[in-house]
Amino acid sequence: MKYLVWVLIIALVLPVSSGTGFCDSGSVKPVAPGKSSTDITVLPGTTPQTEKAISQVMMDKLSNAVGSDYVIGAEDVLDITVWRNPDLSKQVQVRPDGKISMPIIRDVVAVGKTPTQLAEEMTSKLKEYVQNPVVAVTLKEVNSSNIFLLGEVAHPGKYPLKSKTTLLQGITIAGGFKETAARNQIVIFRFTETAPGQKRLTASYDDIVLRSGISDNFELKPGDTLVVPSESMVVFPGR
C-alpha cells in the first residue's frame, strides 16, 4: 500500500516540476564533459550595433526629459551619464560662471545650451579619451528658470519654467482662479533686457477666451511675476 502511495506522489510531482522555469526545455544543451551546470555563463545575444542603438535611445530619452528647447541656466542641477562609464558619470550643479566640472574634460560651459546640445558637445570632447562615448544629460532640478504666481490663485508660489508656458498655462499650473479672483485684471511684472528694472503688463481672461484676444495669452519668461488681484482690490472709476 505504501509503495502505491509513493508511486502516485512521484507521478503527480514530475509533470509539475518539468513545466516550471523560464527556459524552453527544447533549447537546453548538454553540459560539456568535465563541467557542471554552474560553470556555464549565459550571455545575452547582443551585437555592437544593438548596443549602439540601445545607448542612443537612452541618450535621446534622458536628454529630452524636459522640453527640447529648454536652455540650461546657472544653479540648475544636471545628471550626466556616460554610457558604461560610471567613473565619468556625475551629478553636478551649474556654477554661477555658467560652467560645470567633469572628469577628464574638466570645465565645460553649460549655460545657454539645451541638454541635447550639451550632451553632443561632451560626447565630442570625450572621443579623445573614450571609445565611442555616449553622453546623456538630464535636468534634475530647475533653479534658474522660475515664474512666480501671487494673489487669487489656488496655489500661489514659485514654479519651475521647464518649457514654453503661456499665461493661461501658468494660471493652470497654480490650480486656477479662486472665486474671488479679478480674472480680467491680471498683472505681470517682467524684467527687461533693454532697460533696467521691470515693465508692467496687463491681461484679461475674458478677452483671451471670449473676445479673440489670443495675443494677450503671451509666453511667460523666466522671472515673470504674475499677480491675480481679488475683486475687492479692484477700484472702478466713480466708486
Residue pairs with C-beta under 8 A, 6 or more apart in sequence:
18 25
31 37
31 40
52 132
52 134
55 83
55 84
55 134
56 134
58 81
58 83
58 134
58 136
59 83
59 119
59 134
59 135
59 136
61 136
62 79
62 81
62 136
62 137
62 138
63 115
63 116
63 119
63 136
63 137
63 138
64 115
64 116
65 115
65 138
65 139
66 115
66 139
66 142
66 162
66 163
67 162
67 163
67 164
68 114
68 116
69 114
69 163
69 164
70 114
70 115
70 139
70 145
70 162
70 163
71 112
71 113
71 114
71 145
72 78
72 94
72 110
72 111
72 112
72 113
72 114
72 115
72 118
72 139
72 144
73 94
73 111
73 143
73 144
73 145
73 222
74 94
74 95
74 96
74 97
74 98
74 111
74 143
74 144
75 93
75 94
75 96
75 143
75 144
76 93
76 94
76 110
76 139
76 141
76 142
76 143
76 144
77 91
77 92
77 93
77 94
77 139
77 140
77 141
77 143
78 91
78 92
78 93
78 94
78 100
78 110
78 115
78 118
78 137
78 138
78 139
78 140
79 91
79 137
79 138
79 139
79 140
80 89
80 90
80 91
80 92
80 100
80 102
80 122
80 135
80 136
80 137
80 138
81 89
81 135
81 136
81 138
82 88
82 89
82 126
82 130
82 133
82 134
82 135
83 133
83 134
83 135
83 136
85 130
85 133
87 103
88 102
88 103
88 104
88 126
88 130
90 102
90 103
91 140
92 100
92 101
92 102
93 100
93 143
94 100
94 110
94 111
94 144
95 101
98 109
98 110
98 111
98 112
99 107
99 108
99 109
99 110
99 111
100 107
100 108
100 110
101 107
101 108
102 108
102 122
104 126
104 129
105 122
105 125
105 126
105 129
108 118
108 121
108 122
108 125
110 118
113 121
115 137
115 138
115 139
116 137
118 137
119 135
119 136
119 137
120 135
122 135
122 137
123 133
123 134
123 135
126 133
126 135
127 133
139 162
142 160
142 161
142 162
144 222
145 160
145 161
145 162
145 222
146 158
146 159
146 160
146 161
146 222
146 223
147 158
147 159
147 161
147 165
147 170
147 220
147 222
147 223
147 224
147 225
147 226
148 157
148 158
148 159
148 224
148 225
148 226
149 155
149 156
149 157
149 159
149 170
149 171
149 173
149 174
149 226
149 228
150 156
150 225
150 226
150 227
150 228
151 181
151 227
151 228
151 229
151 230
152 177
152 178
152 180
152 181
152 182
152 228
152 229
152 230
153 171
153 174
153 175
153 176
153 177
153 178
153 181
153 228
154 174
154 175
154 176
154 177
154 178
155 174
155 175
156 174
157 174
159 170
159 173
159 174
161 220
161 221
161 222
164 219
165 173
165 219
165 220
166 217
166 218
166 219
166 220
167 186
167 188
167 203
167 208
167 216
167 217
167 218
167 220
167 226
168 205
168 208
168 217
169 220
170 220
170 224
170 226
171 177
171 226
171 228
177 183
177 205
177 228
178 230
180 230
180 231
180 232
181 228
181 229
181 230
181 231
182 228
182 229
182 230
182 231
182 233
182 234
183 204
183 205
183 206
183 228
184 204
184 205
184 206
184 207
185 202
185 204
185 228
185 229
185 234
186 202
186 203
186 204
186 205
186 226
186 227
186 228
187 200
187 201
187 202
187 226
187 227
187 229
188 200
188 201
188 202
188 203
188 220
188 224
188 225
188 226
188 227
189 198
189 199
189 200
189 201
189 224
189 225
189 227
190 198
190 199
190 201
190 221
190 223
190 224
190 225
191 197
191 198
191 221
191 223
192 198
192 199
201 218
203 216
203 217
203 218
204 213
204 216
207 213
207 216
208 214
208 216
208 217
220 226
